[in-house]
Amino acid sequence: MGASILRLDTTQTLKCCEKNSRLYDALKTWMSQSIAWVHLAHLTTCLWMVVALIHTGEVNLTRWLPYIPCRGHQAQSKQRRLSRWLHNSRINVHRLYKGLIQAALADWQAEMLYLSLDTSLFWDQYCLVRLAVVHRGRALPVVWRVLERRSCAVSFNDYQEMLYQARERLPQGVKVVLLGDRGFVHTDCLHMMSTQMGWHYRIRLKRDTWICREGKGWCQLKDCPLKRGEALCFHNVKLHKGQAFGPVHVAFGYNNVNGEFWAIVSDEPTSLHTFEEYGKRFDIEENFLDDQSNGFNVQKSEIRSVCALSRLWFILAVATLYLTAQGVEVVESGKRRWVDPHWFRGNSYFRIGWDWVKTAVENQWQLIQQVRFHNHRDPQSAKASRKQHDRRTDQIEFKVWTYQYGST
């Protein structure tokens, strides 16, 4: 009886592995094109982890086990294999990912690339700092760092090296605009953007930020007379009383829908378009959501190690790139409605690609074997419903006053 059960379990495992071999082969073809792995066993385990993640939709080593082929039959041996990979100091995931993201962005055709910088806190113990390319309502991870701390607040030193790494991974000859929230208004960062990186920036300011206008002296943004639905654009001003930095350009105002105060600092003259550009920063929050409750449920992981978590986010980043590229291919080939029940596109490219891959494994559909992204513009933006879409895209009227001050 025991032997019959063992044969049955072995047969089911082999069928599962055979069914997923097409996905494994597609991933292997893609990941072998851009990077050279030191050990083939490292690549093999990595690929099966990505396959398991896509199928289970959850970061859970125990749930991954049915998708991990192994000569042994003990579940514990499979689990140790995965754990050893995540804790293996010889696997440099940042070096490996550099080749993948470089190749993925090598054919970028748009003249501009928006780079979003943000943080997220996990288990009140680890802070993930991520730099990602804004792409059609989502963000593509470029580089990341895991810090062991109980706060999302970071200093410039915490992410400075990430900026240098990102510069090596992005396509040449493209205008790069860095988007960041209020926690990244570091004068060292702004200075580095302009003098060393050749990048531009749109970073949000706090309401109590001090600015200096020539002939007007210092004041805080919140003290400038402004009503809801109005926006001011100050050109050539200084920031931060006591350690003045400038000249910079500032746009600020109150949203006439919810009254929220927005203030954006830029190295280029500001206008209403500055608010639109900064709004693209929120696409990285969708990316964090895909990592968590909307996708891979990384918050359920029991892994508690900085280095292991960094390798885990490599697995998530690989899956994100592949699924998003698959989704773009499905939409562009006119096959979206094979997996998306909406009349118009209701799901993200990430979700469409994910649904396609899982269905393709069952139905022998075609899978992509290379990952390429060409631009951030979306010819057909997703909308859960037409009414919500129309309400979100209603034109918001602003009264805008622009003040040009002398070079400070």
N, C-alpha and C positions, 0 to 999 in steps of 0.2 A: 504493500500500500504506500509506504514511504517513498519507494523508488518511483512509483507511478506519479505521485505528486511532484517529485523532483523533475521528472521528465516533462510534465505538463508545464511547470513553471519555466523550465529552460526553453521549451518550445514557444511559450508566450513571449519571453524575453527576446528570443531570436527574431520573432515576427515583428516585435516593436522596433528592434534595431534595424531590421531590413526596411521597414516602412520609413524610418527616419534617415536612412542612409543617403537619400537624395538631398535632403536638407544639409546633412553633414558634408556631403561632397561639394555642394554649392558654396557653403561657408569655407571649406578648405581651399577651393579654387580661388575664391576672393582673397582670403587672408594669406595665401601663399604667394600672391602676386607682388605684394608691396614690402613684405618683411621677411627676414630670414630668422628662423627660430634656432636657438642653440641646440635644443633637444626636441626631436620629433614627438616624444611622449608628452612634452609640455603643450605642444600644439593640439595633440589628440585629445587630451583631457579638457583643454580650453574649449574646443569645438563641441564636445559632448555637453559641457556645462551650458553653453549658449543654446544648444538644442533643447536641453531640459528646461531652461528658463523660459524659452518661447512656448513650450507646450504646457508647462504648469502655471505660468504667469505668476510665479511666486519665488522669492529667494528663500528656499528651504532645502537644505542638503538632503534631508530624509525623503522629501517628495521627488527629488531629482533622481533617486536611485534606480527606478525602473527604466530610465532612459540612458543609463550609463552601462555600456557593455563591459564585462569583466570576465576573466577566465575563472575567477573564484565565484562561489555562490553565496558567500556570507555578505549580508548587507553592510555589516560593520567595516569590512575591508574596502567596499566601494566608498563609504562615507569618509574613511581615513584618506583615501586617494584624493578626494576633493578637498579635504581640509589641508592636506600636505601641499597641494597646489596653491591654495590661498595664502599659506604661511611660508611659502618657499622664497627665501631672500634672493635666490639666483634668478628669479623671473622678474625682469625689469619691465613692468607694464607700460611705463611712460615711453621708454625707447620703442617698444613694440607698437604702441598706439600712434606714435609720431608718423611712422610710415603709412599707417592706415588712413589717418585724417589728411595727410598731405596728398595722397592719391585721390581721396574722395573729393577734395576741393581743387584739384589740379586743373579741371576744365571749367572753373568758375567764369561765367561770361558777363555778369553784371559789373558795372563800373564801380560799385560800392558794396561794402560788406559791413554789416552791423554785428558788433561783438558785445555780448551781454555778460556782465560780471555780477555774480550774486552768491549768497550763502544760504545754507539751510541747516537746521539743527536736528540731530537725531538722538533720541533717548536721553535728552538733556545731558549728553556726555561728549558727543562728537559733532564737530562743525565741518561741513563740506563746503569748500570754496570752489566754485565752478566758473569757467570761462567758456562760453559757447557761441557759435555762429547762429544768428537769427535766421530761421528758414521756414517760411510759409506757415506761420502760426505756432511753430515749435522752435526748439533750439538744438543744435548739433554739438555735443561736447567736443571741446578742443583740448583742454587741459584741466586738471582738477587737483585739489589737495585736501587731505583729511587732517584736521587738527583735533587734538583731545582737549576740549574745553566746554564749559557750560553756557557759552554765549555765542551769538552770531557776530558779535563785534570783532572786527579784525583791524590790524594795523597795516600800513603800507608794506612793511617788511614781510608780512605773512603772505602776500601775493605778488610781490615784486618779481620774483623768479618766474612765476607763471606767465607774466607778460612777455618776458624774454623768450620763453618756450613757445608761446603762441606765435610770436613774430616769425619763428623758424617754420611753423607749420602752416601758415596762411599763404595763399597764392601771391605772387609778386605783381606789382603794377596795379593793384586794386586799392581804392580809397577805403581805409578802415576807420570806422567810427565806434568808439567805446561808449557803451551805455552802462550807467551805474546808479545805484540808489544812494540815499543820503549818507550811508556808512562809508562811502568811498570818496568823499570830498577831501582828499589828502593833497596838500599842495605839492608834495614830492611826486605824487602820481601825475598831477596835471603838468608839472614841469617836465617830467619824463616823457609824457605823450608828445609834447611839442618839440622838445630838443633832441631826444634820442630815438624815439620810435617812428616819428613821422606820421603818427596817427592823430585823429581828431576825437573829440569827446563831447558827450551830452550827459551831464551828471546832475542829479537832483540836489537841491540845496534845502536846508532847514529854514523855517520861518524866521528864526532868530539870527540868521547869518548877517554879518556886518558887511556892508559895501561902501565904497567911497567913490563919489562922483566929483569930478573936477569942479571946483568952485562951490560945491554943496557940502563937502565934508562927509563924515561917517554917519551912517544910519542903519537900522535893521530893516530887513525886507518887510517885516510885519507892520512897520510904522509908516510905510508908503501908502498914501491915500488911494484906495482901490475898492471897487464894488464888484459884486458878482457879475460875471459876464464881461469883465474888463481885463485887459492884459497890457502890461508894460514891457517894453524892450529897451534895455539900457546897454549901450555899446561903449566899450573902452572904460571899464570901471575896475576897481580893485576889490579883492575879497580879503576877509579875515583881518580885523583890527588887531594891531600888535605885531603881526607878521604878514604884512600886506603882500598880496600876490596879484599880478596882472601885467598888462591889461587883459581882461576877459569880457565876455558879452553875456548878459543875463536876460532871460525872459521869465516873467512870472505873472500869475493871475489866479482868479477864482473860477472854477468850473461853474457855469450857470445851470447845470443839471443837479449836482449834489453839493456844490459849494466848496469842494475840496481845493486846498491851496497847492498850486504847483509852482515851483521855481527851478529853472534849469540853467546851469552854467555851461557855456560853450566857448570853444576857441575860435569859432566863426560867428559872424553877425547873426543875431537871432531874429526869428519871425514866428508866425503861427505854426509854420512847418516844423519848428524846433520841438514843439509839444508832440506833434505827430511822430517825429523821429524817436523821441524819448519813450513814447508809448510802446514801441517795439520791444523795449526791455522786458515787458511782462510776459513775452513768449517763453522766456527761460523758466518762469514759474510753472508753465504748462509742462515743461520738461521735468521739473522736480515732481510734479503731480504724476507724470508717467512712471517715474521711479517708484512712486508710493501707491496710494489708494487707487489711482486710475490705471495702473499697469502692473509693475513687478512686485509691489508690496514689500519693498526692501525694509520697511519699518518692522516687519515680523522676523527679520533675521536675528539669529542669536550670536552672530559674530561680533566680538568686542575687542578689536585690535586695529590700530591705525593702519599698519601695513596690509593686513588681510582685507580691511575695508577698501583700501585703495585698489587692491587687485579685484575685489568684488565689483567696484564701480567700473573697472575695465571691462568686465563681462557685460555689465549693463550698457556701457557705451557702445560696445561692439554690436549688441543686439539692437540698440536704438538706431545706429547707422544703417544696419542691414534692413530692418523693418521699414524705416522711413523711405529708403531708396526703393524698396519693393513696392511700397504704396504709391510713390511717384510714378513708377513704371506701369502699374496697374491702371492708374487714372489716365495717363498719357496714351495708353494703348486702347482706351475705350472699354475696359472690362470692369470698371468700378462697380457696376450694379450686380456683378456676379457675387459680391460679398457685402456690398453696402445697400440696404433696402430702401434708402431715401431716394426720392426723385432727383433732388439736387444733392450735392456732396454734404453729408451730415456728419461724417467722421473725419478725424485727422488722417494725414498720410501715414502716420505711425500706426494708427488703429487699423486702417485699411490694409496696410502691408502685413500686419500681424494676422488679421483674419484670413488674408490670402494664403500666407505661408501654412497655417494650420489646415486649411481646406485643401491646399495643393498636396500636402503629404498624404491625405486620404484619397484624393482623386487623380493623382499623377499629373497635376498641372505644372506648368513651367515655373521655375524659380530663377531669379537673377543670379549671376555669378560674378558680378562686379558692382561696385558702389560708386556712383558719381553724382555730384550735385552741381547745378549750373547757375542758379540765382535764387534770390530770396523772394522774388515776386511770385505771387500766387494767382494764376489766371482764373481760378474758381475757388474762392474762399469757402470754408466750411460754414454751415449754418444749421443749428439744431432745428430751427423752425423759421419760416419766412417772417412771422411777426416779430420774433426776437431779433432777427437779423436787421429788419427795417428800423426797429427802435434803436438798435445799437449804432447804426450807420446814419441816423438822422444828423443833418448838419447842425453844428452848434455855432451860433453866431457870437462873435466877440467884437468888442470895440478895442482897437489896438492903438496905443500911442508909442511911438519909437523916438528915443532921445539919443542923439549922437554927441558924446562928450569928447573933449580933446584927448589925444594920446597921453596916457598917464604913465 
